[in-house]
């Protein structure tokens, strides 16, 4: 069983500060598909929970699970699995940035374009609704951004950290991370973030800013089968 909000951060978010986003079946929750891909299983998922997950997503669909490190049931094809790390604030020099601007729905086309070119991780048309997103513009064009994603009680994840390749090496990502962290701290919460365990350059950057490793984790997606272990068609029973 989880003893810390960050052990199952998607569940903590969808039963806590992000409960207004939650789509639920039984003990399984998800974000709307245009907000975030992540689903949340309970800490101790059993056959009924996997059946509810299958019904919520639909047969043949992919179910992305943030931080799930257990086994998937027989018949569930793992389509994506990458080892990751979770880092938490351990002395960030958080501060506002005079060049950072708040991004909103009107900026989403540019944000999606920047994400497409830099691949920082999932960012969808309504992801901007999850929290504060800040960007830096040069000659009117969005060249860097960072924002807030998962929001378990007392914690906020910094995500979508990306910089246009033409502007890398200018320290823009670091400045935006610290600016987003400042807003999180101002609410009395603690910043955290995830990245791939193999992303050593990013890990070094985050640790240099004042993050420390809390735990290893896994980013997983599994394809929902047409029938469950007990022979039931998905969504039946």
C-alpha positions as CSV (number, residue, x, y, z in Angstrom):
1,X,0.0,0.0,0.0
2,X,1.2,3.5,-0.7
3,X,2.3,5.6,2.2
4,X,3.3,8.7,0.4
5,X,1.3,10.9,-2.1
6,X,4.1,10.6,-4.7
7,X,3.9,6.7,-4.7
8,X,0.8,6.9,-6.9
9,X,0.7,10.5,-8.0
10,X,-2.0,10.2,-10.7
11,X,-4.4,8.7,-8.2
12,X,-3.5,11.4,-5.6
13,X,-4.2,14.0,-8.2
14,X,-7.5,12.6,-9.5
15,X,-8.8,12.1,-6.0
16,X,-7.4,15.4,-4.8
17,X,-6.8,18.8,-6.4
18,X,-7.6,17.4,-9.9
19,X,-10.8,15.6,-8.9
20,X,-12.9,17.9,-11.1
21,X,-11.1,16.3,-14.1
22,X,-11.7,12.7,-13.0
23,X,-13.6,10.2,-15.1
24,X,-14.2,7.1,-13.0
25,X,-15.3,3.5,-13.2
26,X,-15.1,1.7,-9.8
27,X,-11.8,2.5,-8.3
28,X,-10.1,3.4,-11.6
29,X,-9.8,7.0,-12.7
30,X,-8.6,8.8,-15.7
31,X,-8.1,12.3,-17.1
32,X,-10.2,13.3,-20.2
33,X,-8.3,12.1,-23.2
34,X,-7.6,15.7,-24.4
35,X,-6.2,16.7,-21.0
36,X,-3.7,14.0,-20.1
37,X,-3.2,10.3,-21.2
38,X,-2.6,9.0,-17.7
39,X,-4.9,6.6,-15.9
40,X,-4.8,5.8,-12.2
41,X,-5.2,2.3,-10.7
42,X,-5.7,1.8,-6.9
43,X,-2.6,0.9,-5.0
44,X,-3.7,-2.8,-4.8
45,X,-5.4,-3.5,-8.1
46,X,-7.4,-6.7,-8.4
47,X,-9.2,-8.4,-11.3
48,X,-12.3,-6.2,-10.9
49,X,-10.1,-3.1,-11.1
50,X,-8.4,-4.3,-14.3
51,X,-11.9,-5.1,-15.7
52,X,-13.0,-1.5,-14.8
53,X,-9.8,-0.1,-16.5
54,X,-10.5,-2.1,-19.6
55,X,-14.1,-0.9,-19.7
56,X,-13.1,2.7,-19.2
57,X,-10.5,2.6,-22.0
58,X,-12.2,0.1,-24.4
59,X,-10.9,-3.1,-26.0
60,X,-7.9,-2.7,-28.2
61,X,-7.0,0.7,-26.8
62,X,-3.8,1.6,-25.0
63,X,-3.9,2.3,-21.2
64,X,-1.0,4.6,-20.1
65,X,-0.2,4.1,-16.4
66,X,2.0,6.6,-14.6
67,X,4.2,5.0,-12.0
68,X,2.7,1.5,-12.0
69,X,5.5,-1.0,-11.3
70,X,3.4,-4.2,-10.8
71,X,2.5,-6.8,-13.4
72,X,-0.2,-6.6,-16.0
73,X,-2.7,-9.4,-16.2
74,X,-2.4,-12.2,-18.7
75,X,-3.6,-11.0,-22.2
76,X,-2.6,-7.4,-21.7
77,X,0.1,-6.5,-24.2
78,X,2.7,-4.1,-22.9
79,X,3.2,-1.6,-25.7
80,X,5.5,0.9,-23.9
81,X,7.7,0.6,-20.9
82,X,10.5,2.8,-19.8
83,X,12.3,3.1,-16.6
84,X,12.0,6.5,-15.0
85,X,13.1,8.6,-12.0
86,X,11.1,10.8,-9.7
87,X,12.9,13.8,-8.2
88,X,11.8,16.2,-5.5
89,X,12.7,19.8,-4.4
90,X,15.7,19.7,-2.1
91,X,16.8,23.3,-2.0
92,X,15.7,24.9,-5.4
93,X,16.6,28.5,-5.7
94,X,13.0,29.2,-6.9
95,X,12.4,32.7,-8.2
96,X,10.1,34.5,-10.7
97,X,11.6,35.3,-14.1
98,X,11.1,38.7,-15.6
99,X,11.0,37.4,-19.1
100,X,8.5,34.5,-18.4
101,X,4.9,35.0,-19.5
102,X,1.8,33.1,-18.5
103,X,0.5,30.9,-21.3
104,X,-3.1,30.1,-21.8
105,X,-5.6,28.5,-24.3
106,X,-4.8,31.1,-27.0
107,X,-1.2,29.9,-26.9
108,X,-2.0,26.2,-27.3
109,X,-1.2,26.0,-31.0
110,X,2.3,27.3,-30.5
111,X,2.7,25.1,-27.4
112,X,1.7,22.0,-29.4
113,X,4.1,23.0,-32.2
114,X,7.0,23.4,-29.7
115,X,6.2,20.1,-28.1
116,X,6.1,18.4,-31.5
117,X,9.6,19.7,-32.3
118,X,11.1,18.9,-28.9
119,X,9.2,15.8,-27.6
120,X,9.3,16.6,-23.8
121,X,6.4,14.1,-23.1
122,X,2.7,14.1,-23.4
123,X,1.1,17.5,-24.0
124,X,-2.5,17.6,-25.4
125,X,-4.9,20.4,-26.4
126,X,-6.2,20.9,-22.8
127,X,-3.1,20.0,-20.8
128,X,-2.7,23.8,-20.2
129,X,-5.7,23.5,-17.9
130,X,-3.8,21.4,-15.4
131,X,-1.9,24.3,-13.9
132,X,0.3,27.3,-14.6
133,X,2.4,27.2,-17.8
134,X,5.1,29.8,-18.4
135,X,6.9,30.6,-21.6
136,X,9.7,32.7,-23.0
137,X,9.3,34.4,-26.3
138,X,11.9,35.8,-28.7
139,X,10.8,38.1,-31.5
140,X,7.3,37.1,-30.7
141,X,7.9,33.3,-31.1
142,X,7.5,30.9,-28.2
143,X,11.0,29.3,-27.8
144,X,10.8,27.7,-24.3
145,X,8.1,26.6,-21.8
146,X,7.5,24.7,-18.6
147,X,4.4,24.1,-16.6
148,X,2.4,22.0,-14.0
149,X,0.9,18.6,-14.5
150,X,0.1,16.0,-11.8
151,X,-1.0,17.5,-8.5
152,X,-1.3,15.2,-5.6
153,X,-2.1,16.9,-2.3
154,X,0.8,19.1,-1.2
155,X,2.8,18.5,-4.3
156,X,2.9,19.7,-7.9
157,X,4.8,18.2,-10.8
158,X,6.8,20.3,-13.2
159,X,6.4,19.1,-16.7
160,X,6.6,19.9,-20.4
161,X,10.0,21.5,-20.0
162,X,11.3,22.2,-23.5
163,X,13.4,24.6,-25.5
164,X,13.5,25.3,-29.2
165,X,16.8,23.7,-30.5
166,X,17.9,27.1,-31.8
167,X,17.9,28.5,-28.3
168,X,19.4,25.6,-26.3
169,X,22.3,26.5,-24.1
170,X,20.9,29.8,-23.1
171,X,19.6,28.5,-19.7
172,X,15.9,29.1,-20.6
173,X,14.8,25.7,-19.3
174,X,16.5,26.3,-15.9
175,X,15.0,29.7,-15.6
176,X,11.5,28.4,-16.3
177,X,11.8,25.5,-14.0
178,X,12.7,27.8,-11.1
179,X,9.9,30.3,-12.1
180,X,7.3,27.5,-12.1
181,X,8.7,26.2,-8.8
182,X,8.4,29.6,-7.3
183,X,4.6,29.6,-8.0
184,X,4.3,26.2,-6.5
185,X,6.2,27.2,-3.4
186,X,4.0,30.3,-3.1
187,X,1.0,28.0,-2.7
188,X,2.7,26.2,0.1
189,X,3.4,23.1,-2.0
190,X,6.5,21.2,-3.0
191,X,7.7,20.8,-6.6
192,X,8.6,17.4,-8.1
193,X,9.2,16.0,-11.5
194,X,9.8,12.9,-13.6
195,X,12.1,12.0,-16.4
196,X,13.5,8.9,-18.0
197,X,16.2,7.1,-16.1
198,X,18.4,7.2,-19.2
199,X,18.0,10.9,-19.6
200,X,21.3,11.6,-17.8
201,X,21.7,15.2,-19.1
202,X,18.3,16.2,-17.8
203,X,18.9,14.5,-14.4
204,X,22.2,16.3,-14.0
205,X,20.5,19.6,-14.8
206,X,17.7,18.9,-12.3
207,X,20.1,17.9,-9.6
208,X,22.2,21.0,-10.2
209,X,19.1,23.1,-9.7
210,X,18.4,21.5,-6.3
211,X,16.3,18.4,-7.0
212,X,17.2,15.1,-5.5
213,X,16.2,11.5,-6.5
214,X,13.3,10.2,-4.5
215,X,12.7,6.9,-6.2
216,X,12.9,5.0,-9.5
217,X,9.6,4.4,-11.3
218,X,8.2,3.2,-14.6
219,X,6.2,4.7,-17.4
220,X,4.0,1.9,-18.9
221,X,1.2,1.5,-21.5
222,X,-0.7,-1.8,-22.1
223,X,-3.2,-2.7,-24.7
224,X,-6.6,-3.7,-23.5
225,X,-7.5,-7.2,-24.6
226,X,-10.9,-8.1,-26.2
227,X,-11.6,-10.6,-23.3
228,X,-10.5,-10.7,-19.7
229,X,-8.8,-13.6,-17.9
230,X,-12.1,-15.0,-16.9
231,X,-13.4,-15.0,-20.5
232,X,-15.7,-12.0,-20.1
233,X,-15.8,-9.6,-23.0
234,X,-14.4,-6.2,-22.0
235,X,-17.1,-4.0,-20.5
236,X,-19.5,-7.0,-19.8
237,X,-20.4,-8.0,-16.3
